[in-house]
Amino acid sequence: MIMKKNFKAILFSFILIACMTFAKTGMAQAPPPPPAEKGSNTNKAPGGGAPLDGGLYLALALVAGFGAWKLYQATGGKLKIKD
């Protein structure tokens, strides 16, 4: 009985270590060749100057909507706006 419990633990450990080892070696590849040009010396903003306006407004609108929904849930749907 004791040997059976130890055998299961040892087998599980062996299979786990084997899976991690083979997954690591199986995904190894040669690195890509270096680019022909090494880049420019001009000052650029981080991110390559990608525009933030569309995604930023969308994210702010979603956060505001989520906050309003949580406030509505917290008040039990009895939120009244006073004039």
N, C-alpha and C positions, 0 to 999 in steps of 0.2 A: 504494500500500500504506500509506504513512504517512498520507495523507488519510483513508483508511478507518478507521484506528485513532483518529484525532482526531475524526472524525465520530461514531463510536460513543460516545466519552467526552462530547462536547458534547451529543449527543442524550440520553444518560442523565442528564446534569446538568440539562438543560432539563426533562425529564419529572419528575425528582425535585423540582425547585423548583416546577414547576407544580402538582404534587400537594399539596405542603405549603401553597402559597398558597391554592388553592381549598378545601382542607380547613379551613383557618383561617377563611376568610370564609364558608364554607357553614354552619359551626356557630354563627355569631354570631346572637344572639337579643336581643330587647328584655328588659330586666330585669323581674322581677316587681314588682307594685305594693307599696309599703310596707305593713306591717301597720297595722291601725286603732289598736291600743294599742301603746305603746312599751315595755312590759314593767313589771315591778314592781321595787321597791327592796328587796325582802327578800333576805337572805343565803341562798343555796342552794349546795349542794355542786356542784363541777364534774361535769358529766354528768347533771345533773338528778336526782340521788339514785337512779340505777339500781342495783338489787341486784347484788352481785358474787359472792355465795356459790355459786350453782350453777355458773357458768362457771369460777370460780376453782378449785373442787374438781375439776372435770372436767379442766382444764388441768394441774393438779398430778398427777392420776392418770395422765394420758397421758405427762407428762414422766418420772414414776417408772417407768412401764412401758417406755418407750423406753430409759431408762438401764439397766434390768435386762436388756433384750434385747441391748443393746450389750455389757454385761458378759458375758453368756452367749456371745455371738459371739467376744469377745476371748479367752475361756478355752477355746474350742473345744468347748464343751458339757460340759466336765469339771469344772464348778463343784460342789464338795461343801460342804455345810454341816456344820460340826463341832458335836457335842453337848457 
